[in-house]
Amino acid sequence: MWYTSSMGLIEIEMTLEQAQSVAGPGDQYNHVKILSQVPKIKRQLNKIDKEKLKRELSEFGAWTDEQLDNHEENLIRILWEAGCSIVDKN
C-alpha cells in the first residue's frame, strides 16, 4: 500500500500489516523505530530528501523548527504518519 504526503513530496510503500503495527493508540515510537529498520522501509527512508521532509512536516504545525532540524526523528514522524494514514484509508 502506498502513502503519499499531503504536499505530494514523500511517498512510502508498506503492507497494511506494517501500517497497523504503528497505528495503534498510545505511544508507538518503539514500533515505528522497529519498522524503520525493515530493509525495504529503510531503503525508502534513506532516499527522502531532508529539506522536503522538513517542509512536509512543518505543514502539520505539531513540531518546532528546532525539532524539525532532527532528520532522524523526522523520518520516524513521517513513517508514523504514513502508517496511520494507510490504516485510516483501509
C-alpha positions as CSV (number, residue, x, y, z in Angstrom):
1,M,0.0,0.0,0.0
2,W,1.2,3.5,-0.8
3,Y,1.3,6.6,1.3
4,T,1.6,10.0,-0.4
5,S,2.1,13.0,1.8
6,S,-0.3,15.9,1.7
7,M,2.1,18.1,-0.4
8,G,3.0,15.1,-2.6
9,L,6.7,15.4,-1.7
10,I,7.0,12.0,0.1
11,E,5.9,8.5,-0.9
12,I,6.3,5.4,1.2
13,E,5.2,1.8,0.4
14,M,4.3,-0.7,3.1
15,T,1.9,-3.5,3.8
16,L,-1.3,-3.0,5.7
17,E,0.1,-5.2,8.4
18,Q,3.2,-2.9,8.7
19,A,0.9,0.1,8.8
20,Q,-1.2,-1.4,11.5
21,S,1.9,-2.2,13.6
22,V,2.5,1.6,14.1
23,A,-1.0,3.0,14.0
24,G,-2.5,1.8,17.3
25,P,-3.4,4.1,20.3
26,G,-0.8,5.4,22.6
27,D,2.9,5.9,22.1
28,Q,4.0,3.9,19.0
29,Y,7.6,5.3,18.9
30,N,9.3,1.9,19.5
31,H,7.1,0.2,17.0
32,V,7.9,2.8,14.4
33,K,11.7,2.5,15.1
34,I,11.4,-1.2,14.6
35,L,9.5,-0.7,11.3
36,S,12.1,1.8,10.2
37,Q,14.8,-0.9,10.2
38,V,12.9,-3.3,7.9
39,P,15.2,-3.3,4.8
40,K,12.5,-2.2,2.3
41,I,11.3,0.6,4.5
42,K,14.9,1.7,5.4
43,R,15.8,2.0,1.7
44,Q,12.8,4.2,1.1
45,L,13.6,6.4,4.2
46,N,17.2,6.7,3.1
47,K,16.0,8.3,-0.2
48,I,13.9,11.0,1.4
49,D,15.3,14.5,1.0
50,K,16.0,16.2,4.3
51,E,14.6,19.6,3.3
52,K,11.5,18.2,1.5
53,L,10.7,16.2,4.6
54,K,11.1,19.1,6.9
55,R,8.9,21.2,4.7
56,E,6.2,18.5,4.6
57,L,6.2,18.0,8.4
58,S,6.2,21.8,9.1
59,E,2.7,21.8,7.5
60,F,1.4,19.8,10.4
61,G,2.2,22.6,12.8
62,A,3.0,20.0,15.5
63,W,6.7,20.5,15.9
64,T,9.0,23.4,16.5
65,D,11.7,24.5,14.0
66,E,14.3,23.1,16.4
67,Q,12.6,19.7,16.5
68,L,12.3,19.7,12.7
69,D,16.0,20.1,12.4
70,N,16.4,16.5,13.5
71,H,16.2,14.5,10.3
72,E,16.3,11.0,12.0
73,E,13.3,12.0,14.1
74,N,11.6,13.4,11.1
75,L,11.9,10.1,9.4
76,I,10.2,8.4,12.4
77,R,7.5,11.1,12.3
78,I,6.7,10.6,8.6
79,L,6.8,6.8,8.9
80,W,4.3,7.0,11.7
81,E,2.1,9.4,9.7
82,A,2.3,7.1,6.7
83,G,1.2,4.1,8.8
84,C,-1.7,6.0,10.3
85,S,-2.8,7.3,7.0
86,I,-2.8,3.9,5.4
87,V,-4.8,2.4,8.2
88,D,-7.3,5.2,8.2
89,K,-7.9,4.7,4.5
90,N,-8.5,1.0,4.8
